[in-house]
């Protein structure tokens, strides 16, 4: 891809938090697609049936727009874009609470594979398949696992809480002797009952000896950590999208809802609550963009940027969703209104890829700042 026009000239230091024209063009394409397919009743119907995914939408987003291969190098058939562009896509996915394996497949699994030897035919083939939209790969670790201390492989081979495993073609399975690629058809995938209906979790059991080893233990552990770190950093952008939709929907509703012959949004107490949330959202955007820029540039303070983003943005998304439900009043308590989907996505994402407390504890070590 051509150089990012929003990037500071050579010699200037500091992160770039701005969106380029390329970013905005990508955003417009993704938003138009998701708005066109936004059908809350259909989503709720699919979610109630236990399968919220719209395969046609994922094909249009992953292959048509090229989101599946954004982080895959051009030499392997991908877009050769950076984490900044991937962050824009995830913002829009969050705004629409889209059930799609963008974070798990296009970011976490892709980054894990890129940390291995891409000169190997099997690794390169998987990356090419992801970029072309032929293959959906998912890293088989609990979605709650953080990048600082990934859980050890279970002795019985059963991994619980794997996000998007039900739509995966290939599972990247960490084992004591390395990282394996296992065909999903060869594994037992058991859907779990979850809070967030738009991001199903499953328990995955892979038979011993199944799959192809992609990397030895010395390579597998750093690869898994890289994948989870990139996922945690870009999850902040998805959470930002959730928060943005919640604030916009709340402002729109309070302008239209009237009490005492006045819009409820004109009441000072509600103005203050929304203004406070807007200030938090602006700070959250800066933290999320900083994490995306640090991932894109390989900044020395990458771990700090990711820890700050997750420690702050996850809480902002939850508060925005809670305010959205409260200020919509009774209508937000109905199943038909989408507010509950955003609250559930925000709350489940808060505990994904490391809790805020875990990121704060890591930040205390990185700065260093003695923790209480």
C-alpha atoms as one frame of an Amber mdcrd trajectory, in Angstrom:
protein
   0.000   0.000   0.000   1.100   3.596  -0.524   2.563   5.519   2.436  -0.004
   6.789   4.920  -0.524  10.512   4.166  -1.535  11.137   7.770   1.817   9.938
   9.126   4.175  12.639  10.405   7.201  13.427   8.217  10.426  11.537   8.830
  12.260  12.859  11.838   9.146  13.720  13.837   8.483  11.593  16.875   5.382
  10.575  18.745   2.342   8.544  17.836  -0.011   9.522  15.040  -3.608   9.501
  16.248  -5.176  10.958  13.106  -7.235   9.177  10.476  -5.923   9.402   6.910
  -8.005   9.758   3.765  -7.388   6.036   3.190  -8.742   5.260   6.648 -11.881
   7.312   6.029 -12.486   5.743   2.626 -12.187   2.296   4.181 -14.531   3.333
   6.984 -17.128   4.590   4.509 -17.072   1.297   2.604 -17.368  -0.860   5.715
 -20.072   1.311   7.278 -22.128   1.343   4.090 -21.970  -2.457   3.914 -22.882
  -2.978   7.565 -25.651  -0.354   7.470 -27.116  -2.044   4.419 -27.109  -5.406
   6.203 -28.113  -4.051   9.625 -31.218  -6.043  10.495 -31.647  -6.309  14.259
 -34.703  -8.618  14.141 -32.852 -11.027  11.829 -29.748 -10.884  14.043 -31.809
 -11.610  17.149 -33.535 -14.481  15.388 -30.215 -16.015  14.370 -28.786 -15.440
  17.854 -31.739 -17.149  19.508 -31.154 -20.100  17.198 -27.546 -20.240  18.425
 -25.870 -19.118  15.168 -25.709 -15.305  14.815 -23.355 -15.307  11.826 -24.441
 -14.011   8.429 -22.162 -15.911   6.017 -23.027 -13.644   3.110 -22.101 -10.570
   5.121 -18.792 -12.104   6.179 -17.989 -12.968   2.558 -18.755  -9.396   1.475
 -16.714  -7.907   4.310 -13.824 -10.340   4.314 -13.428 -10.957   0.594 -15.335
  -8.164  -1.139 -13.858  -5.317   0.903 -10.699  -7.265   1.716 -10.890  -7.093
   5.513  -9.804 -10.732   5.860  -6.366 -10.066   4.418  -5.655  -6.557   5.691
  -2.687  -7.631   7.830  -1.412 -10.298   5.414   1.576  -9.120   3.322   0.977
  -8.548  -0.382   3.530 -11.246  -1.192   1.170 -13.770   0.407  -1.930 -12.462
  -1.321  -3.057  -9.981   1.313  -3.630  -6.237   1.359  -0.346  -5.411   3.089
  -2.108  -2.824   5.227  -1.300  -1.906   8.809  -3.006  -2.190  12.159  -4.275
   1.358  11.720  -6.535   0.233   8.867  -7.530  -2.917  10.752  -8.497  -0.700
  13.692 -10.869   1.282  11.461 -12.616  -1.916  10.361 -12.951  -3.033  13.979
 -14.423   0.323  14.982 -17.189  -0.224  12.438 -17.650  -3.842  13.496 -18.111
  -2.598  17.048 -20.570   0.091  15.972 -22.740  -2.576  14.372 -21.991  -5.365
  16.915 -21.384  -7.504  13.848 -20.988 -11.252  14.456 -17.899 -11.856  12.324
 -14.444 -13.347  13.040 -12.593 -10.105  12.304 -10.802  -9.793  15.646 -10.248
 -13.515  16.186  -9.385 -14.505  12.614  -8.119 -11.452  10.765  -6.083 -10.145
  13.702  -5.246 -12.715  16.381  -4.815 -15.801  14.194  -3.131 -13.821  11.413
  -0.650 -12.172  13.779   0.121 -15.536  15.364   0.925 -17.037  11.959   3.000
 -14.014  10.917   5.181 -14.543  13.979   6.092 -18.014  12.698   8.313 -18.914
   9.738   6.268 -17.591   6.790   8.753 -19.241   4.455   7.207 -22.599   5.321
   4.659 -23.744   2.772   2.043 -24.682   5.377   2.232 -21.333   7.195   2.251
 -19.357   3.947  -0.641 -21.442   2.628  -2.757 -20.682   5.700  -2.053 -16.958
   5.409  -2.909 -16.993   1.712  -6.151 -18.828   2.475  -7.086 -16.273   5.128
  -6.340 -13.388   2.772  -8.444 -14.918  -0.004 -11.348 -15.590   2.334 -11.106
 -19.357   1.774 -10.008 -20.095   5.328 -11.148 -18.824   8.696  -8.525 -19.557
  11.333  -8.975 -19.124  15.087  -6.387 -19.373  17.852  -7.694 -22.041  20.239
  -7.154 -20.339  23.580  -9.772 -19.021  26.021 -11.029 -15.610  24.905 -10.247
 -14.364  28.414  -6.532 -15.158  27.978  -4.289 -12.096  28.133  -1.027 -11.570
  26.265   1.140 -11.468  29.383   0.623 -14.990  30.716  -1.249 -17.207  28.239
  -2.683 -20.283  29.969  -0.783 -23.544  29.538  -2.303 -26.123  27.191  -4.832
 -28.265  29.087  -3.778 -31.810  29.844  -7.031 -33.279  28.544  -6.952 -31.297
  25.296 -10.236 -29.501  26.048 -10.015 -25.719  25.678 -12.998 -23.747  26.920
 -14.208 -20.296  25.916 -12.758 -20.159  22.379 -14.351 -17.288  20.473 -15.665
 -17.875  16.928 -14.615 -21.534  16.995 -17.988 -22.536  15.536 -17.181 -20.803
  12.217 -13.499 -21.718  12.062 -12.099 -23.908   9.314  -8.723 -24.254  11.037
  -7.874 -24.147  14.727  -4.401 -23.014  15.829  -3.863 -25.198  18.875  -0.993
 -24.591  21.347   0.410 -27.832  22.755   3.409 -28.548  24.970   5.429 -29.539
  21.894   4.475 -26.573  19.705   1.676 -24.866  17.795  -0.513 -27.048  15.563
  -2.983 -26.322  12.764  -5.956 -28.633  13.195  -8.866 -28.894  10.789 -12.028
 -27.914  12.644 -13.707 -30.997  11.197 -11.258 -33.153  13.174 -12.059 -31.430
  16.478 -15.067 -31.525  18.770 -16.552 -28.012  18.999 -19.250 -27.606  21.662
 -21.125 -24.263  21.714 -21.454 -22.706  25.173 -24.187 -20.601  26.744 -22.829
 -17.050  26.727 -23.786 -13.490  27.674 -22.802 -11.918  24.345 -25.043 -13.444
  21.711 -23.076 -11.753  18.921 -19.780 -13.480  19.768 -20.342 -17.160  20.528
 -17.853 -19.122  22.580 -17.228 -22.834  22.406 -15.310 -25.610  24.116 -12.825
 -27.206  21.719 -11.369 -30.693  22.095  -8.672 -31.771  19.661  -7.540 -35.398
  19.488  -3.935 -36.002  20.427  -1.736 -36.090  17.353  -4.243 -34.358  15.093
  -3.041 -31.540  12.865   0.213 -30.209  11.471   2.887 -28.695  13.663   3.630
 -25.146  12.509   6.204 -24.231  15.111   8.243 -25.685  17.963   7.719 -24.517
  21.558  10.439 -21.867  21.272   8.528 -20.316  18.358   4.978 -21.082  19.442
   4.913 -19.199  22.744   6.131 -15.863  21.320   3.746 -16.285  18.379   0.754
 -16.809  20.667   1.768 -13.820  22.768   2.106 -11.658  19.649  -1.324 -12.687
  18.454  -2.938 -11.969  21.817  -1.122  -8.634  22.182  -2.320  -7.474  18.755
  -5.808  -8.701  19.606  -5.874  -6.819  22.905  -4.625  -3.637  21.236  -7.199
  -3.725  18.439 -10.026  -4.890  20.685  -9.860  -1.341  22.050 -10.917  -0.060
  18.624 -13.901  -2.405  18.580 -14.841  -1.207  22.068 -14.505   2.371  20.842
 -17.012   1.636  18.093 -19.445   0.211  20.653 -19.112   3.339  22.802 -19.566
   5.673  19.830 -22.800   4.002  18.752 -24.153   4.085  22.311 -23.489   7.795
  22.740 -24.868   8.707  19.310 -28.013   6.619  19.866 -28.520   8.160  23.303
 -28.144  11.738  22.052 -30.543  11.038  19.195 -33.130   9.510  21.517 -32.976
  12.302  24.092 -33.507  14.850  21.335 -36.663  13.071  20.174 -38.132  11.958
  23.538 -40.205  14.729  25.151 -41.385  15.320  28.694 -43.119  18.434  29.998
 -43.265  19.549  26.366 -39.457  19.645  26.148 -36.848  17.222  24.761 -35.445
  15.267  27.700 -31.977  15.960  26.309 -32.416  19.611  27.264 -32.536  18.731
  30.980 -29.291  19.811  32.606 -28.725  16.569  34.518 -28.862  14.533  31.301
 -26.694  17.039  29.436 -24.000  16.645  32.086 -24.107  12.856  31.898 -23.739
  12.841  28.116 -21.051  15.533  28.158 -19.066  13.510  30.692 -19.392  10.430
  28.521 -18.287  12.367  25.428 -15.105  13.452  27.246 -14.387   9.847  28.191
 -14.991   8.753  24.615 -12.516  11.299  23.226  -9.852   9.997  25.614 -10.758
   6.432  24.692 -10.314   7.226  20.996  -6.833   8.599  21.683  -5.874   5.489
  23.667  -7.229   3.124  21.004  -5.534   4.980  18.150  -2.278   5.057  20.084
  -2.396   1.281  20.506  -3.153   0.785  16.796  -0.316   3.117  15.795   2.112
   1.375  18.174   1.217  -1.985  16.611   1.587  -0.571  13.104   5.013   0.929
  13.778   6.367  -1.644  16.237   6.897   1.141  18.766   9.218   0.438  21.713
   6.371   1.221  24.125   3.933  -1.114  22.379   3.144  -3.109  25.515   2.477
   0.111  27.438   0.161   1.420  24.701  -1.851  -1.804  24.651  -2.111  -1.980
  28.445  -3.288   1.640  28.658  -5.828   1.129  25.874  -7.378  -1.973  27.406
  -7.316  -0.624  30.961  -9.206   2.518  29.888 -11.281   1.864  26.774 -12.965
  -1.291  28.071 -14.450   0.631  30.997 -15.557   3.480  28.757 -17.449   1.084
  26.485 -19.287  -0.449  29.447 -20.221   2.969  30.870 -21.439   4.148  27.463
 -23.603   1.045  27.081 -24.983   1.385  30.607 -25.867   5.043  29.995 -27.456
   4.079  26.695 -29.747   1.591  28.432 -30.592   3.937  31.305 -31.255   7.068
  29.236 -33.385   5.180  26.734 -35.513   4.203  29.752 -38.142   1.481  29.318
 -37.658   0.971  25.586 -34.062  -0.175  26.169 -35.312  -2.990  28.368 -37.121
  -4.632  25.465 -35.649  -7.534  23.489 -36.395  -5.779  20.188 -34.228  -2.726
  20.944 -30.518  -3.302  20.183 -29.232  -1.580  23.355 -28.894  -4.906  25.186
 -26.665  -6.258  22.419 -24.236  -3.375  22.929 -24.250  -3.734  26.706 -23.546
  -7.462  26.434 -20.788  -6.932  23.843 -19.184  -4.220  25.988 -19.322  -6.296
  29.159 -18.015  -9.486  27.576 -15.241  -7.585  25.778 -14.203  -6.025  29.081
 -13.164  -9.476  30.262 -11.613 -10.554  26.948  -7.882 -10.807  26.245  -7.024
  -9.838  29.789  -9.163  -8.028  32.345  -8.648  -4.284  33.020  -7.057  -5.253
  36.331  -4.566  -7.539  34.607  -3.603  -4.778  32.174  -3.192  -2.276  35.011
  -0.988  -4.719  36.905   1.156  -5.191  33.794   1.319  -1.431  33.287   2.574
  -1.015  36.856   5.485  -3.317  36.012   6.235  -1.722  32.658   6.439   1.906
  33.765   7.505   0.896  36.576   4.916   2.076  39.065   4.594   0.122  42.307
   1.110  -1.359  42.492  -0.832  -1.180  45.781
